């Protein structure tokens, strides 16, 4: 007698959301203001403008550019504005901050714009394990987005979940 093994997880109506899959796949390019500072510490307007104008921008064309300063320097606001004005016409995106901050912002945007249609009255599992670290705030945001529409929300893997929310039974 041959026993048939049934994969109940595969046959279930669970909808899985993988936040890691929502992370940006592209590698951004770094624009370090330190390279444009006088003695690596001070912004001198004339020299700063001149060095920006002499910069070869071809490496930034069509890319996401992360603007940062690796030196412990005080950067005036107008310096960031000059860099944005320089890069915006050629870069796909210009972002002020670290790679982690940029990834977090992109993930939060993906969650905020996620179509919820497929999750209405569904049992949803938010995948918990992966290779890429996911910010805690992303788990909060996806829960806030799903709670009004999902029948239930769970955390983990479809075979082993932690219940997060269950829609109250209707009294009608």
Protein Blocks (a to p, Z undefined) as FASTA:
>chain_A
ZZddddfklmpccdcddfklmpcfbdcddddfklmcghhlaccfklmmmmmmmpcfklmg
opacddddfbdcdddfklmmmmmmmmmmmmmbdceddfklmmmmmmmmmmmmocfklmgo
pacdddfbdfbdcdfklmmmmmmmmmmmmmbdcedjfklccdfbdcdddfZZ
